[in-house]
């Protein structure tokens, strides 16, 4: 199992710290550095900045939002980043959520599975550097009856095949991801529930494509906080607002994928209460309603040895790249968590 680092969203007052974290991860031998985007900083610019100031670590989009870019533009960006980074780019895609898609981009959040499938097909076709033509429900290239003509990509990526990941949570999305992608970007994964909530659907998708999970990258992101094992409850409490935000406040009341995931993990009543209180405006009550067990099972908390034991559980559950989101109010705390992750991987015998 490899380790990754997830910088999250740029521009949260820790820009310089994020670069230092990425450079330390590079020095420690982490495999990949991911950057996210929502409605603030874009991931492509951040990844260019990080790639220019690191040497070995891959840089990946987690995610490029599908409503934000035409697929041919994503192919151009991926090819450019791969070329500039010396073959270190990984392309992560996702449909975002209904509030961002429709409120920020003005793109209707409908038929996300079909839209994702067509998007991936166009990106892959464009990356072959053959003249681009496509006829689908959502995209037709070139547009019929106009001056457009088939055009091919002029940029030469460093590699013939750039790894393509999809952010997936729901069963249908997970199955399609297994079928059409090289990896899955996951959030809130519990090692104890990973097979039933995630891997079984990825495997079904791979089988549909005549493939196995061999070579497929199962890549969840987990927050990590270093401390004494006696302080695990206190460490977990620091993630209550984070968990409440996703389970209670992400998406719309009818389309919160994270809430559904918590329900599939056995927290039906708790997930409903978190969402009810969060959407009513009482974020403090929502955070208080998050079960300790849910936080502990979806984060890495405590001593290096405890974290190493949890890493073993994730590896046994099928995780191939474990991306860490180091917690801390200071750069020193985040670096300490990063180093603890590397040490824990060694102790677990997984490096």
Secondary structure, 3 states (H helix, E strand, C coil): CEEEEEEEECCCCCHHHHHHHHHHHHHHCCCEEEEECCCCCCHHHHHHHHHHCCCCCEEEECCEEHHHCCHHHHHHHHHHHHHHCCCCEEEEEECCCHHHHHHCCCCCCCCHHHHHHHHHHHHHHHHCCCCCCEECCCCEECCCCCCCCCCCCCCCCCCCCCCEEEECCCHHHHHHHHHHCCEEEEECCCCCCHHHHHHHHHHHHHHHCCCCCCCCEEEEEEEEEECCHHHHHHHHHCCHHHHHHHHHHCCECCECHHHHHHHHCCCHHHHHHHHHHHHCCCHHHHHHCCCHHHHHHCEEEECHHHHHHHHHHHHHCCCCEEEEEECCCCHHHHHHHHHHHHHHHHHCCCC
